Amino acid sequence: MLGGAPMWDDLLDIATEAVRDVFSVPLTYVRLETDTTHTTTPSGEPLTAIFDVIPAESNEGVSLTVANRITVIDVRLGDLGFDPAVKDRVTINGKSYDVNKRLPSSSGMMKLQLREV
């Protein structure tokens, strides 16, 4: 804070925590590199992430636009204790997904685009 007023990053952190409190779901994360399964944070709390399915339009080289849905989680890197990698596996609500893409996020978070397996 500068002069008692919250800075932009402070406000973003507060908003991110509020969203996490409402929309986080528990998950199981399997790290491919070490073949380890993670269900808790390094401090022992349940591992959670913000889960969302977002619309995405695609017209890859064709004249017809196709509406797709992309499954994304936003996970706090400190909760994982390592950097997630493409091809790692995530299980949410009994469904398994592979990490398809890592996307920049904010407030110590990373968005992971998932593909159901």
Backbone bond lengths (Angstrom), bond angles and torsions (degrees), N, CA, C in turn:
res aa  C-N    CA-C-N  psi(-1)  N-CA   C-N-CA  omega(-1)  CA-C   N-CA-C  phi
1 M - - - 1.449 - - 1.517 109.95 -
2 L 1.309 114.95 144.87 1.449 122.24 179.40 1.522 108.05 -117.33
3 G 1.339 116.95 114.55 1.453 120.18 179.50 1.513 113.31 62.05
4 G 1.327 118.70 30.72 1.455 122.29 178.12 1.520 114.12 86.65
5 A 1.322 118.36 -15.33 1.461 121.13 179.43 1.521 109.46 -89.53
6 P 1.340 117.10 135.51 1.466 118.82 178.94 1.527 111.06 -66.38
7 M 1.296 115.08 142.63 1.459 121.27 176.64 1.532 108.59 -84.26
8 W 1.319 116.22 163.95 1.457 121.68 -179.27 1.527 111.71 -53.85
9 D 1.337 117.97 -45.52 1.467 121.06 -179.37 1.520 111.32 -62.09
10 D 1.340 116.90 -37.83 1.465 120.21 177.63 1.527 110.51 -62.29
11 L 1.328 116.82 -44.98 1.462 120.99 179.43 1.525 111.17 -64.23
12 L 1.317 116.50 -39.99 1.461 120.84 178.31 1.527 110.82 -63.82
13 D 1.323 117.26 -41.53 1.466 121.28 177.30 1.525 111.09 -61.74
14 I 1.336 116.95 -42.90 1.467 121.55 179.51 1.525 110.12 -63.41
15 A 1.328 117.08 -45.31 1.465 121.11 179.39 1.530 111.14 -63.76
16 T 1.322 116.77 -41.23 1.467 120.85 179.22 1.523 110.75 -62.30
17 E 1.322 117.67 -42.99 1.469 121.15 178.46 1.521 111.08 -62.96
18 A 1.336 117.30 -40.05 1.463 120.64 178.69 1.525 110.55 -62.81
19 V 1.321 117.18 -43.30 1.469 121.25 178.21 1.523 109.91 -64.60
20 R 1.323 117.73 -42.35 1.476 121.52 178.50 1.522 110.78 -60.14
21 D 1.327 116.63 -41.54 1.464 120.76 -179.13 1.525 111.78 -61.61
22 V 1.327 117.61 -34.27 1.458 121.77 -175.61 1.532 112.72 -91.31
23 F 1.325 117.91 -41.62 1.464 120.89 -168.18 1.531 115.63 -109.62
24 S 1.316 118.60 2.79 1.469 119.81 -179.13 1.519 111.35 -71.80
25 V 1.324 114.81 143.44 1.459 121.98 175.69 1.528 108.42 -126.29
26 P 1.334 117.34 147.84 1.465 119.23 176.67 1.524 110.33 -70.04
27 L 1.332 115.04 149.84 1.456 119.18 179.66 1.517 110.94 -147.39
28 T 1.315 114.30 162.06 1.460 122.72 171.37 1.516 106.44 -112.94
29 Y 1.332 116.42 130.41 1.464 121.63 -176.99 1.519 108.13 -119.00
30 V 1.330 117.22 122.38 1.465 122.28 176.93 1.524 107.67 -106.63
31 R 1.314 114.58 117.03 1.464 121.41 -179.85 1.523 108.59 -86.65
32 L 1.331 116.41 115.40 1.461 122.45 -176.12 1.527 111.94 -62.67
33 E 1.338 116.65 -42.69 1.468 121.60 -175.15 1.527 112.47 -57.11
34 T 1.334 116.94 -39.36 1.464 120.66 -176.26 1.527 112.94 -111.66
35 D 1.340 117.19 -2.58 1.462 123.08 -176.42 1.530 110.88 52.19
36 T 1.342 115.46 45.24 1.463 120.87 178.06 1.519 109.63 -115.02
37 T 1.332 115.70 146.72 1.458 122.68 179.74 1.516 109.15 -106.28
38 H 1.340 115.94 132.99 1.462 121.63 -177.45 1.524 109.50 -122.90
39 T 1.339 116.23 124.59 1.464 121.69 175.30 1.524 111.09 -122.60
40 T 1.333 116.15 -6.40 1.461 120.91 179.34 1.523 109.57 -132.37
41 T 1.323 115.11 160.64 1.461 121.37 175.64 1.522 108.40 -76.76
42 P 1.330 118.45 168.79 1.470 119.67 176.25 1.532 113.23 -57.09
43 S 1.344 117.49 -24.98 1.469 120.47 179.17 1.523 112.56 -89.31
44 G 1.348 117.67 -0.28 1.460 121.08 175.75 1.517 115.27 96.46
45 E 1.325 117.96 -1.59 1.468 121.17 176.82 1.530 109.30 -75.09
46 P 1.337 117.92 155.18 1.466 119.11 175.93 1.528 111.04 -59.29
47 L 1.312 116.97 139.41 1.462 122.45 178.64 1.525 108.44 -78.15
48 T 1.330 116.51 124.83 1.459 121.71 -179.24 1.525 109.94 -134.22
49 A 1.325 115.03 164.49 1.465 121.64 175.27 1.517 108.32 -152.78
50 I 1.317 116.08 158.31 1.459 121.44 173.38 1.528 106.56 -78.65
51 F 1.323 116.21 122.92 1.467 122.93 -174.99 1.523 109.04 -108.99
52 D 1.329 117.20 133.71 1.457 120.19 -179.03 1.524 109.68 -151.70
53 V 1.301 115.49 148.46 1.460 122.29 171.47 1.519 105.59 -117.66
54 I 1.332 116.38 116.45 1.461 120.50 -173.56 1.524 110.72 -113.15
55 P 1.329 116.45 146.08 1.469 118.86 176.99 1.519 110.83 -74.08
56 A 1.319 115.76 146.63 1.466 121.34 176.77 1.516 107.59 -146.91
57 E 1.313 115.96 132.61 1.460 120.01 178.43 1.518 110.06 -97.60
58 S 1.312 115.39 144.87 1.462 120.60 -179.87 1.521 108.89 -139.72
59 N 1.312 115.49 138.54 1.468 119.65 172.97 1.521 109.13 -138.75
60 E 1.288 116.39 43.03 1.459 124.77 -174.27 1.524 112.74 -50.09
61 G 1.342 116.24 85.09 1.454 121.04 173.72 1.511 115.63 78.14
62 V 1.326 117.82 4.80 1.460 120.01 178.49 1.519 109.25 -121.26
63 S 1.320 115.97 163.32 1.459 119.77 -177.56 1.524 112.52 -82.25
64 L 1.297 117.96 -14.67 1.455 122.17 -179.31 1.523 109.83 -94.27
65 T 1.323 116.46 126.24 1.461 120.74 177.08 1.520 108.63 -85.05
66 V 1.311 116.71 132.66 1.456 123.07 -178.20 1.518 108.96 -111.91
67 A 1.324 116.12 133.16 1.461 120.22 177.24 1.523 108.73 -89.88
68 N 1.297 116.16 123.27 1.462 122.30 177.78 1.514 109.14 -116.11
69 R 1.307 115.29 167.79 1.463 121.08 173.32 1.519 107.27 -124.53
70 I 1.321 115.52 132.92 1.458 121.40 -179.00 1.522 108.26 -112.80
71 T 1.322 115.91 128.20 1.458 121.26 177.50 1.519 108.56 -89.58
72 V 1.335 115.74 129.20 1.461 121.79 -175.97 1.519 109.32 -135.90
73 I 1.337 116.02 141.44 1.461 119.97 166.31 1.522 107.62 -119.83
74 D 1.319 114.88 150.56 1.461 121.88 175.31 1.523 104.98 -117.78
75 V 1.313 116.76 110.39 1.461 121.96 -173.35 1.524 109.96 -115.33
76 R 1.329 115.41 142.41 1.463 119.66 177.05 1.524 108.03 -79.13
77 L 1.340 116.59 124.06 1.467 121.40 -176.97 1.520 111.75 -59.42
78 G 1.324 117.82 -36.84 1.460 120.83 178.16 1.522 112.44 -64.47
79 D 1.341 117.32 -28.32 1.466 120.77 177.32 1.520 111.33 -70.97
80 L 1.326 116.82 -32.56 1.465 119.90 176.96 1.523 111.15 -77.34
81 G 1.336 115.93 -42.92 1.462 120.19 -176.50 1.522 112.86 85.22
82 F 1.332 117.23 7.33 1.469 122.87 178.67 1.525 107.16 -160.01
83 D 1.328 115.86 166.52 1.466 120.32 176.29 1.520 109.40 -82.98
84 P 1.324 117.85 126.20 1.460 119.87 177.08 1.524 110.59 -66.34
85 A 1.320 115.79 156.00 1.465 120.83 -177.59 1.524 110.33 -130.66
86 V 1.321 115.30 153.43 1.459 121.29 173.66 1.529 107.87 -60.00
87 K 1.318 116.01 139.37 1.468 126.42 -179.16 1.522 113.52 85.00
88 D 1.354 118.92 -6.21 1.456 119.13 169.76 1.527 107.34 -61.55
89 R 1.325 117.32 162.57 1.466 121.37 -176.91 1.524 110.31 -118.16
90 V 1.333 115.06 139.96 1.458 122.94 179.59 1.521 107.97 -126.39
91 T 1.333 117.18 136.61 1.458 121.12 174.18 1.520 108.40 -118.51
92 I 1.335 115.72 126.10 1.461 123.03 -179.98 1.520 107.70 -134.00
93 N 1.330 116.66 127.23 1.468 121.68 179.02 1.526 112.24 50.81
94 G 1.332 116.86 39.28 1.456 121.75 176.83 1.521 115.41 80.66
95 K 1.333 118.44 -3.12 1.464 121.60 178.08 1.517 109.36 -102.86
96 S 1.340 115.92 137.74 1.464 121.02 179.40 1.523 110.38 -100.30
97 Y 1.329 114.03 141.75 1.461 122.20 -179.43 1.520 108.72 -136.01
98 D 1.320 116.54 146.87 1.462 121.58 169.12 1.519 108.28 -98.31
99 V 1.334 116.06 144.27 1.455 120.40 174.39 1.521 106.83 -71.72
100 N 1.316 115.91 120.07 1.459 122.40 -176.08 1.525 112.03 -98.72
101 K 1.335 115.77 -32.11 1.459 120.28 -176.88 1.526 109.24 -157.84
102 R 1.330 115.68 143.52 1.469 122.74 174.57 1.524 107.51 -102.49
103 L 1.335 115.91 130.74 1.456 120.80 -177.39 1.522 109.70 -124.47
104 P 1.325 117.66 137.95 1.464 120.05 178.73 1.527 110.51 -58.94
105 S 1.309 115.97 146.89 1.454 121.91 178.18 1.518 107.78 -137.00
106 S 1.307 117.46 -151.51 1.461 120.40 -177.54 1.519 110.29 -140.48
107 S 1.305 116.23 171.56 1.464 123.27 173.95 1.521 112.82 54.02
108 G 1.342 117.29 40.02 1.456 120.63 178.83 1.518 113.78 74.32
109 M 1.324 116.81 19.22 1.455 122.43 -177.98 1.531 109.49 -108.85
110 M 1.343 115.28 163.95 1.459 120.81 171.95 1.523 107.86 -140.58
111 K 1.324 115.90 132.86 1.459 120.81 174.94 1.525 108.23 -84.68
112 L 1.317 115.07 135.49 1.459 121.24 176.93 1.523 108.31 -120.44
113 Q 1.324 116.27 118.47 1.456 120.76 174.89 1.519 106.99 -79.92
114 L 1.335 116.54 130.50 1.459 121.75 -173.99 1.521 111.18 -113.22
115 R 1.329 114.65 153.54 1.467 122.37 174.66 1.518 107.36 -127.08
116 E 1.335 116.55 122.67 1.463 120.34 -178.57 1.523 110.27 -65.40
117 V 1.343 116.17 137.67 1.463 121.07 179.32 1.511 110.28 -113.87
